[in-house]
Amino acid sequence: QEGMPQTLRSTSMFTPCGFSPHLHTSKEDEQGGLIFQDGNLTSASLDALIQHLIPTTDYYPEKAYIFTFLLSSRLFIEPHELLSRVCHKCIEQQRLDDPVLDKARIRKFGPKILQLLTEWTETFPYDFQEERMISHLKDMIHRIAPCDEAYWKKMNQLLQTLNQKLATLSHGQEGIVKINAAVSDKLVAFKNKPPSIQREILSVCSDPYTLAQQLTHVELERLSHIGPEEFVQAFVHKDPLDGTKTCFSEQKKTSNLEAYVKWFNRLCYLVATEICMPAKKKQRAQVIEFFIDVARECFNIGNFNSLMAIISGMNMSPVSRLKKTWSKVKTAKFYILEHQMDPTGNFYNYRTALRGAAHRSLTAHSNREKIVIPFFSLLIKDIYFLNEGCANRLPNGHVNFEKFLELAKQVGEFITWKQVECPFEQDANIIHYLHTAPIFTEDGLYLASYESESPENQTEKDRWKSLR
């Protein structure tokens, strides 16, 4: 297995493969503390799982196993501790401490340990923001390098790629932080209706196709920063076998995930603000119809997250109460979209559409057809329920690996989607507007809404009075 590993491209690698079900129903085999059922690894002790990760001269773990274990192991052991144990076991098993090294043997082992470290740095680069991780990495290479000059080169390549990746990611994070700071100042900018010099969306972009494409840019840009491990770290509890500390006591490393959820909320409020702002009913109706077209185009692109944000914005009470405005809107298209995102049956319609988009993505010939941007908070909810619904450990203290295969399947699919290059041309002006246009707070939305169409009933009248 000499060559550099391919990055994750297809979801097929996350499904346990190479076994035929129904051959020996529920037969359990045990190999080195690993419990298999029908050829699938179902549970094992943490030690046995770590051992299963470690390459030898004639063994290399399956790609799907590496991803699943590196993703889920952080519920039990911190990455730097895991890497430390992997290195110690390699040193022991390959006798890398011997005064005279067995070069022939290490030349068989070397490429495999390099391959494992490369896969780890490519898939979970954020793990290597820690100095301790880098020093374990370097120590390992220093031990095997005397046997082959090429290992130095490989090591330098690996560290360079990693540094570039971390630099890009942190640069993106800084950008997001800057934008968020700018946005929070503006959130309360309008208590009353804004002055009419306020730019509105239609003056920045009047073409729904273009806006849907720019929204897709923002979504893919923000998705690209989310590390797969953030899904697991969002749900870190105390590990029952280690009562002393949670695994990530210093902080939950989920900032990109949280920033992405904030973006969704901002888009909802932006849509509602744009609709409530115009003084004339006709203009408000025009903005609603514009956003319906944008949402429809998002659906066609496979950008379900923006689609859901736009629909949520239109369904906010300050917008939905504007009966006179809505009476001017051709609502048929809106109802079709709303039906697609209807939460009934655990979002049955949306899930069907998502599966269609995922299938299209797998057989796609162009980047345009590859785009799948899931409705993100539902994805998190699914992962949350999967996590809450099954124990991490079985009563005998074994790690419940079956659960983590399912987790890896969901997160792995997401990784494939977030790697798609955005095929549309970027319009910096529109993207800047999406991130920085001032938006109403909830109170501001109600105020604007009541000024546009006066309160209908006593509750609304009281609310208006208290707001003024």
C-alpha positions as CSV (number, residue, x, y, z in Angstrom):
1,Q,0.0,0.0,0.0
2,E,2.7,2.4,-1.1
3,G,0.9,5.3,-2.7
4,M,-0.6,8.2,-0.9
5,P,-4.2,7.5,0.2
6,Q,-7.1,9.0,-1.7
7,T,-9.2,11.5,0.2
8,L,-12.7,10.4,1.0
9,R,-14.7,10.6,-2.2
10,S,-17.4,8.0,-2.2
11,T,-19.8,7.0,0.6
12,S,-19.4,3.3,-0.2
13,M,-16.3,3.2,2.0
14,F,-18.4,3.8,5.1
15,T,-20.6,0.8,4.7
16,P,-19.0,-2.3,6.1
17,C,-18.2,-4.3,3.0
18,G,-17.0,-7.7,2.0
19,F,-19.5,-9.8,3.8
20,S,-22.6,-11.5,2.7
21,P,-25.5,-11.3,5.2
22,H,-27.7,-14.3,6.1
23,L,-24.8,-16.8,5.8
24,H,-24.3,-17.4,9.5
25,T,-27.1,-15.6,11.2
26,S,-26.0,-14.0,14.5
27,K,-22.9,-16.1,14.8
28,E,-20.3,-14.4,17.0
29,D,-16.6,-14.8,16.2
30,E,-13.9,-13.4,18.4
31,Q,-10.5,-12.4,17.1
32,G,-8.1,-10.7,19.5
33,G,-10.9,-9.3,21.7
34,L,-13.0,-8.1,18.7
35,I,-16.5,-9.4,18.4
36,F,-17.8,-9.9,14.9
37,Q,-21.4,-10.7,13.8
38,D,-21.9,-11.8,10.3
39,G,-18.5,-10.5,9.4
40,N,-19.2,-7.1,10.9
41,L,-17.3,-5.8,13.9
42,T,-19.9,-5.1,16.5
43,S,-18.1,-4.6,19.8
44,A,-14.7,-4.8,21.5
45,S,-12.6,-3.4,24.3
46,L,-11.0,-0.1,23.7
47,D,-7.6,-1.8,23.8
48,A,-8.6,-4.3,21.2
49,L,-9.9,-1.5,19.0
50,I,-6.6,0.4,19.3
51,Q,-4.7,-2.7,18.5
52,H,-6.9,-3.2,15.4
53,L,-5.9,0.3,14.2
54,I,-2.2,-0.4,14.3
55,P,-0.5,-1.5,11.1
56,T,2.1,-4.2,11.0
57,T,4.4,-5.5,8.3
58,D,1.6,-7.5,6.7
59,Y,-1.6,-5.8,8.0
60,Y,-3.3,-2.5,7.3
61,P,-6.7,-1.6,8.7
62,E,-9.6,-1.0,6.4
63,K,-10.3,2.6,5.4
64,A,-13.8,2.5,6.8
65,Y,-12.5,1.2,10.1
66,I,-9.9,3.9,10.4
67,F,-12.5,6.6,9.8
68,T,-15.1,5.1,12.2
69,F,-12.6,4.6,15.0
70,L,-10.8,7.9,14.7
71,L,-14.2,9.6,14.7
72,S,-15.7,7.8,17.7
73,S,-12.7,7.1,19.8
74,R,-12.7,10.7,21.1
75,L,-15.7,9.8,23.2
76,F,-13.4,7.6,25.2
77,I,-9.9,8.9,24.8
78,E,-8.4,12.2,23.7
79,P,-6.7,12.2,20.3
80,H,-3.2,13.0,21.6
81,E,-3.5,10.1,24.1
82,L,-4.7,7.7,21.3
83,L,-1.8,8.7,19.1
84,S,0.6,8.3,22.0
85,R,-0.7,4.7,22.6
86,V,-0.5,3.9,18.9
87,C,3.1,5.1,18.7
88,H,4.1,3.1,21.9
89,K,2.6,0.0,20.6
90,C,4.4,0.4,17.2
91,I,7.7,0.9,19.0
92,E,7.1,-2.2,21.0
93,Q,5.9,-4.4,18.2
94,Q,8.4,-3.3,15.6
95,R,11.2,-3.2,18.2
96,L,12.0,0.4,17.2
97,D,14.0,0.8,20.5
98,D,16.5,-1.8,19.6
99,P,20.1,-0.5,19.2
100,V,20.3,-2.2,15.8
101,L,17.1,-1.9,13.8
102,D,15.8,-4.7,11.5
103,K,15.8,-2.6,8.4
104,A,14.2,-5.1,6.0
105,R,11.3,-5.4,8.4
106,I,10.9,-1.7,9.0
107,R,10.9,-1.0,5.3
108,K,7.7,-3.2,5.2
109,F,6.2,-1.4,8.1
110,G,7.2,2.2,7.3
111,P,4.9,2.9,4.4
112,K,2.0,1.6,6.4
113,I,2.5,3.7,9.5
114,L,3.1,6.7,7.2
115,Q,-0.2,5.9,5.4
116,L,-2.1,5.8,8.7
117,L,-0.7,9.1,9.9
118,T,-1.5,10.7,6.5
119,E,-5.1,9.5,6.6
120,W,-5.4,10.9,10.1
121,T,-4.0,14.3,9.2
122,E,-6.2,14.5,6.1
123,T,-9.5,13.6,7.7
124,F,-9.1,15.1,11.2
125,P,-6.6,18.0,10.7
126,Y,-8.0,19.9,13.7
127,D,-6.6,17.1,16.0
128,F,-3.1,18.3,15.0
129,Q,-3.5,21.9,16.2
130,E,-2.1,20.4,19.4
131,E,1.7,20.5,19.8
132,R,1.6,17.0,21.5
133,M,0.1,15.5,18.3
134,I,2.9,16.9,16.1
135,S,5.6,15.7,18.5
136,H,4.3,12.1,18.5
137,L,4.2,12.3,14.7
138,K,7.8,13.5,14.5
139,D,9.0,11.0,17.0
140,M,7.6,8.1,15.0
141,I,9.3,9.3,11.8
142,H,12.6,9.8,13.5
143,R,12.6,6.2,14.6
144,I,11.9,4.7,11.1
145,A,13.7,7.3,8.9
146,P,17.2,5.8,9.4
147,C,16.0,2.8,7.4
148,D,14.9,4.7,4.4
149,E,15.8,8.3,3.3
150,A,12.4,8.6,1.5
151,Y,10.6,8.6,4.9
152,W,12.0,12.1,5.6
153,K,10.6,13.4,2.4
154,K,7.2,11.8,3.0
155,M,7.2,13.3,6.5
156,N,7.9,16.8,5.3
157,Q,5.3,16.5,2.6
158,L,2.8,15.4,5.2
159,L,3.6,18.3,7.6
160,Q,3.5,20.8,4.7
161,T,0.1,19.6,3.6
162,L,-1.2,19.7,7.1
163,N,0.1,23.2,7.8
164,Q,-1.5,24.5,4.6
165,K,-4.8,22.9,5.5
166,L,-4.8,24.3,9.0
167,A,-3.8,27.7,7.7
168,T,-6.7,27.7,5.2
169,L,-9.1,26.5,7.9
170,S,-8.0,29.0,10.5
171,H,-8.1,31.8,7.9
172,G,-11.7,30.8,7.1
173,Q,-12.5,30.8,10.8
174,E,-11.1,34.3,11.3
175,G,-13.2,35.5,8.4
176,I,-16.3,34.0,10.0
177,V,-15.5,35.5,13.4
178,K,-15.0,38.9,11.8
179,I,-18.4,38.7,10.0
180,N,-20.1,37.5,13.2
181,A,-18.8,40.4,15.1
182,A,-20.0,42.8,12.5
183,V,-23.4,41.1,12.4
184,S,-24.1,41.2,16.1
185,D,-23.6,45.0,16.2
186,K,-26.1,45.4,13.5
187,L,-28.7,43.1,14.9
188,V,-30.3,45.7,17.2
189,A,-29.6,48.5,14.7
190,F,-33.2,49.1,13.9
191,K,-35.7,49.4,16.7
192,N,-38.0,51.4,14.4
193,K,-38.4,51.3,10.7
194,P,-35.0,52.0,9.1
195,P,-34.5,55.1,7.0
196,S,-35.2,54.6,3.4
197,I,-31.6,54.9,2.3
198,Q,-31.2,51.3,3.6
199,R,-30.3,49.1,0.6
200,E,-32.6,46.2,0.1
201,I,-31.9,42.9,-1.5
202,L,-33.5,43.6,-4.8
203,S,-31.2,46.6,-5.4
204,V,-28.2,44.3,-4.8
205,C,-29.5,41.2,-6.7
206,S,-32.7,41.1,-8.6
207,D,-32.2,37.7,-10.2
208,P,-33.3,34.7,-8.0
209,Y,-31.0,32.3,-9.8
210,T,-28.0,34.4,-9.0
211,L,-29.0,34.8,-5.4
212,A,-29.6,31.1,-5.0
213,Q,-26.1,30.4,-6.4
214,Q,-24.5,33.0,-4.1
215,L,-26.3,31.4,-1.1
216,T,-24.8,28.1,-2.2
217,H,-21.4,29.7,-2.2
218,V,-21.8,30.8,1.4
219,E,-23.1,27.4,2.5
220,L,-20.3,25.4,0.9
221,E,-17.7,27.8,2.2
222,R,-19.0,27.5,5.8
223,L,-19.4,23.7,5.5
224,S,-15.9,23.3,4.4
225,H,-14.7,24.4,7.8
226,I,-16.6,21.9,9.9
227,G,-14.5,19.0,11.0
228,P,-16.2,15.6,11.1
229,E,-15.2,15.3,14.8
230,E,-17.4,18.3,15.7
231,F,-20.5,16.2,15.3
232,V,-19.2,13.8,18.0
233,Q,-17.7,16.5,20.2
234,A,-21.0,18.3,20.4
235,F,-22.3,15.3,22.4
236,V,-19.4,14.4,24.6
237,H,-20.6,13.2,28.0
238,K,-18.6,11.7,30.8
239,D,-17.3,8.3,29.9
240,P,-18.7,5.9,32.6
241,L,-15.4,4.0,32.8
242,D,-13.4,7.2,33.5
243,G,-15.3,9.0,36.2
244,T,-12.6,11.7,36.6
245,K,-13.2,14.0,33.6
246,T,-15.1,14.5,30.4
247,C,-12.9,13.8,27.4
248,F,-12.8,17.3,26.3
249,S,-12.8,19.2,29.5
250,E,-10.9,22.3,28.2
251,Q,-13.6,23.2,25.6
252,K,-16.1,21.6,23.2
253,K,-14.4,22.0,19.9
254,T,-17.5,22.8,17.9
255,S,-17.1,26.5,16.9
256,N,-17.5,25.9,13.2
257,L,-20.6,23.9,13.7
258,E,-22.1,26.7,15.9
259,A,-21.1,29.4,13.4
260,Y,-23.0,27.5,10.7
261,V,-26.2,27.3,12.8
262,K,-25.9,31.0,13.4
263,W,-25.7,31.6,9.7
264,F,-29.0,29.7,9.2
265,N,-30.6,31.9,11.8
266,R,-29.2,35.0,10.2
267,L,-30.7,34.0,6.8
268,C,-34.1,33.5,8.4
269,Y,-34.1,36.9,9.9
270,L,-32.7,38.5,6.8
271,V,-35.6,37.2,4.7
272,A,-38.1,38.3,7.3
273,T,-36.5,41.8,7.5
274,E,-36.4,42.2,3.7
275,I,-40.2,41.4,3.6
276,C,-41.3,43.6,6.5
277,M,-39.2,46.6,5.5
278,P,-40.9,48.1,2.4
279,A,-43.7,50.5,3.2
280,K,-45.9,49.5,0.2
281,K,-47.9,46.3,0.1
282,K,-47.0,45.8,-3.6
283,Q,-43.3,45.9,-2.8
284,R,-43.6,43.5,0.1
285,A,-45.4,41.1,-2.2
286,Q,-42.7,41.5,-4.8
287,V,-40.0,40.6,-2.2
288,I,-42.0,37.5,-1.1
289,E,-42.3,36.3,-4.7
290,F,-38.6,36.9,-5.2
291,F,-37.7,34.8,-2.2
292,I,-40.1,32.1,-3.3
293,D,-38.2,31.9,-6.6
294,V,-34.8,31.9,-4.8
295,A,-36.0,29.1,-2.6
296,R,-37.2,27.1,-5.6
297,E,-33.8,27.5,-7.3
298,C,-32.1,26.4,-4.0
299,F,-34.2,23.2,-4.1
300,N,-33.2,22.5,-7.7
301,I,-29.5,23.1,-6.9
302,G,-29.7,20.7,-3.8
303,N,-29.1,23.5,-1.3
304,F,-31.7,22.4,1.3
305,N,-30.2,24.5,4.1
306,S,-30.8,27.9,2.5
307,L,-34.2,26.6,1.2
308,M,-35.3,25.8,4.8
309,A,-34.0,29.1,6.1
310,I,-35.9,31.1,3.5
311,I,-39.1,29.1,4.3
312,S,-38.6,29.6,8.0
313,G,-38.1,33.3,7.5
314,M,-41.4,33.5,5.6
315,N,-43.2,31.5,8.2
316,M,-42.1,33.8,11.1
317,S,-45.2,35.4,12.7
318,P,-44.4,39.0,11.8
319,V,-44.3,37.9,8.1
320,S,-47.1,35.3,8.1
321,R,-49.6,37.8,9.7
322,L,-49.3,40.2,6.7
323,K,-52.6,38.9,5.2
324,K,-53.1,41.9,2.8
325,T,-49.5,41.4,1.5
326,W,-49.9,37.7,1.0
327,S,-53.2,38.2,-0.8
328,K,-51.2,39.8,-3.6
329,V,-48.8,36.9,-3.8
330,K,-49.1,33.9,-6.2
331,T,-48.8,31.4,-3.4
332,A,-49.0,28.1,-5.3
333,K,-45.2,27.8,-5.7
334,F,-44.8,28.6,-2.0
335,Y,-47.1,25.8,-0.9
336,I,-45.2,23.3,-3.1
337,L,-41.9,24.3,-1.4
338,E,-43.5,24.3,2.0
339,H,-44.9,20.8,1.3
340,Q,-41.3,19.6,0.4
341,M,-40.0,20.8,3.8
342,D,-43.1,19.8,5.8
343,P,-42.0,18.3,9.2
344,T,-44.7,15.6,9.2
345,G,-43.6,12.0,9.3
346,N,-40.2,13.1,10.6
347,F,-39.6,15.3,7.5
348,Y,-40.6,12.4,5.1
349,N,-40.8,14.6,2.0
350,Y,-37.5,16.3,2.6
351,R,-35.7,13.0,3.4
352,T,-37.0,11.6,0.1
353,A,-35.8,14.7,-1.8
354,L,-32.4,14.5,0.0
355,R,-32.0,10.8,-1.0
356,G,-32.7,11.8,-4.6
357,A,-30.1,14.6,-4.4
358,A,-27.6,12.2,-2.8
359,H,-28.2,9.7,-5.5
360,R,-27.8,12.3,-8.2
361,S,-24.6,13.4,-6.5
362,L,-23.1,9.9,-6.7
363,T,-23.7,9.5,-10.4
364,A,-22.9,13.1,-11.2
365,H,-20.8,14.2,-14.2
366,S,-20.5,17.8,-13.1
367,N,-19.9,19.7,-9.9
368,R,-23.3,21.3,-10.4
369,E,-25.0,18.0,-10.0
370,K,-22.9,17.0,-7.1
371,I,-24.2,19.6,-4.7
372,V,-26.0,18.3,-1.6
373,I,-26.3,20.7,1.3
374,P,-28.5,19.1,3.9
375,F,-30.9,20.9,6.2
376,F,-28.3,21.1,8.8
377,S,-30.1,21.3,12.1
378,L,-32.0,18.2,11.2
379,L,-28.8,16.4,10.5
380,I,-27.5,17.4,13.9
381,K,-30.8,16.2,15.4
382,D,-30.5,12.8,13.7
383,I,-27.0,12.4,15.0
384,Y,-28.1,13.5,18.4
385,F,-30.8,10.9,18.6
386,L,-28.5,8.2,17.3
387,N,-26.1,9.2,20.0
388,E,-28.8,9.4,22.8
389,G,-30.6,6.3,21.6
390,C,-27.7,3.8,22.0
391,A,-25.2,3.4,24.7
392,N,-21.5,4.0,23.9
393,R,-20.6,1.0,25.9
394,L,-22.2,-2.3,26.4
395,P,-22.8,-3.7,29.9
396,N,-19.5,-5.7,29.7
397,G,-17.5,-2.4,29.2
398,H,-17.0,-3.1,25.5
399,V,-17.3,-0.2,23.1
400,N,-20.5,-0.5,21.1
401,F,-18.9,-0.4,17.7
402,E,-22.2,-1.1,15.8
403,K,-23.4,2.3,16.9
404,F,-20.3,4.0,15.7
405,L,-20.5,2.4,12.2
406,E,-23.9,4.0,11.9
407,L,-22.5,7.3,13.1
408,A,-19.6,7.1,10.7
409,K,-22.0,6.5,7.9
410,Q,-24.0,9.7,8.6
411,V,-21.0,11.8,9.2
412,G,-19.1,10.2,6.2
413,E,-21.8,11.1,3.8
414,F,-21.7,14.7,5.1
415,I,-17.9,14.8,4.5
416,T,-18.4,13.7,0.9
417,W,-20.9,16.5,0.4
418,K,-18.9,19.2,2.0
419,Q,-16.0,18.6,-0.4
420,V,-17.8,19.6,-3.5
421,E,-16.3,22.6,-5.2
422,C,-18.8,25.3,-5.8
423,P,-19.4,25.5,-9.6
424,F,-20.9,29.0,-9.7
425,E,-19.1,32.3,-10.1
426,Q,-18.7,34.2,-6.9
427,D,-20.2,37.7,-6.6
428,A,-18.4,39.4,-3.7
429,N,-20.9,42.3,-3.6
430,I,-23.9,39.9,-3.0
431,I,-22.0,37.8,-0.5
432,H,-21.0,40.8,1.5
433,Y,-24.6,42.0,1.6
434,L,-25.8,38.6,2.8
435,H,-23.3,38.7,5.7
436,T,-23.6,42.3,6.7
437,A,-27.0,43.8,5.8
438,P,-28.6,44.9,9.0
439,I,-31.5,42.8,10.3
440,F,-34.3,43.4,12.7
441,T,-34.5,41.7,16.1
442,E,-37.7,39.9,16.7
443,D,-39.2,43.0,18.3
444,G,-38.0,45.1,15.4
445,L,-39.8,42.6,13.0
446,Y,-43.0,42.9,14.9
447,L,-42.8,46.7,14.9
448,A,-42.2,46.8,11.2
449,S,-45.0,44.3,10.6
450,Y,-47.6,46.3,12.7
451,E,-46.6,49.5,10.9
452,S,-47.1,47.8,7.5
453,E,-50.5,46.2,8.5
454,S,-52.0,47.4,11.7
455,P,-52.8,45.0,14.6
456,E,-55.9,42.8,14.1
457,N,-56.8,41.8,17.6
458,Q,-56.3,42.8,21.2
459,T,-53.1,40.6,21.7
460,E,-51.5,42.3,18.7
461,K,-52.6,45.8,19.9
462,D,-51.1,45.2,23.3
463,R,-47.9,43.9,21.9
464,W,-47.6,46.9,19.6
465,K,-48.2,49.3,22.5
466,S,-45.5,47.7,24.6
467,L,-43.1,47.7,21.7
468,R,-43.6,51.4,21.1
